[in-house]
């Protein structure tokens, strides 16, 4: 359990089906399956982690390897400085 209030961001690494279930619960979305090496970023409009509850988040981005054959998200493009 996270006790420190000063963490603004956390990274969660996990396996399916639990990771997909957590994303769907926290965002009230329906992602059928986060694929291997998939990344989901969720924004929460909360002041403290103790305020975290179902459907309180919004997906910022959802990326996975097969997307990169045709499209590169702006967040990745900015990181790689490919503009």
C-alpha positions as CSV (number, residue, x, y, z in Angstrom):
1,X,0.0,0.0,0.0
2,X,1.4,3.4,-1.0
3,X,1.6,5.6,2.0
4,X,3.6,8.6,0.7
5,X,1.5,11.5,-0.4
6,X,4.3,13.1,-2.4
7,X,4.3,10.6,-5.3
8,X,2.7,12.3,-8.3
9,X,3.3,9.4,-10.7
10,X,3.6,5.6,-10.3
11,X,4.5,2.9,-12.8
12,X,2.6,-0.4,-12.5
13,X,4.0,-3.4,-14.3
14,X,1.9,-6.5,-14.4
15,X,0.3,-9.4,-16.3
16,X,-3.0,-10.1,-17.8
17,X,-5.9,-10.6,-17.3
18,X,-5.5,-8.6,-14.1
19,X,-3.8,-5.5,-15.6
20,X,-6.5,-5.1,-18.2
21,X,-9.2,-5.5,-15.5
22,X,-7.5,-2.8,-13.4
23,X,-7.3,-0.4,-16.3
24,X,-11.0,-1.0,-17.2
25,X,-12.1,-0.6,-13.6
26,X,-10.1,2.7,-12.9
27,X,-11.1,4.3,-16.2
28,X,-14.6,2.8,-16.8
29,X,-13.4,1.8,-20.3
30,X,-13.6,-1.5,-22.1
31,X,-10.2,-2.6,-23.4
32,X,-10.6,-6.2,-24.3
33,X,-6.9,-7.1,-23.7
34,X,-3.8,-5.1,-23.2
35,X,-1.3,-6.9,-25.5
36,X,2.2,-7.9,-24.6
37,X,4.4,-4.8,-24.2
38,X,1.2,-2.6,-24.2
39,X,1.3,0.7,-22.3
40,X,-1.6,2.5,-20.8
41,X,-1.3,5.9,-19.2
42,X,-4.1,7.0,-16.9
43,X,-4.7,10.5,-15.5
44,X,-6.5,10.9,-12.2
45,X,-8.1,14.1,-11.0
46,X,-7.3,13.5,-7.4
47,X,-5.2,15.2,-4.7
48,X,-4.1,12.1,-2.8
49,X,-3.9,8.4,-3.7
50,X,-6.4,7.6,-0.9
51,X,-9.0,9.3,-3.2
52,X,-8.5,6.6,-5.9
53,X,-11.7,4.8,-6.7
54,X,-13.5,3.1,-9.6
55,X,-13.9,5.0,-12.8
56,X,-12.0,8.1,-11.5
57,X,-9.3,8.0,-14.2
58,X,-9.1,8.9,-17.9
59,X,-6.9,7.2,-20.4
60,X,-4.2,9.6,-21.7
61,X,-2.8,7.1,-24.2
62,X,-2.9,3.3,-25.0
63,X,-0.1,2.1,-27.2
64,X,1.1,-1.3,-28.2
65,X,3.7,-2.7,-30.7
66,X,1.5,-3.4,-33.7
67,X,0.5,0.3,-33.9
68,X,4.1,1.3,-34.8
69,X,3.9,-0.4,-38.2
70,X,1.7,2.5,-39.4
71,X,1.6,5.1,-36.6
72,X,3.8,6.6,-33.9
73,X,2.0,8.4,-31.1
74,X,3.0,12.0,-30.5
75,X,4.3,11.1,-27.0
76,X,6.8,8.6,-28.5
77,X,7.7,10.9,-31.4
78,X,8.5,13.7,-29.0
79,X,10.7,11.4,-26.9
80,X,12.6,10.3,-30.0
81,X,12.6,13.8,-31.4
82,X,11.5,12.7,-34.9
83,X,9.5,15.8,-35.9
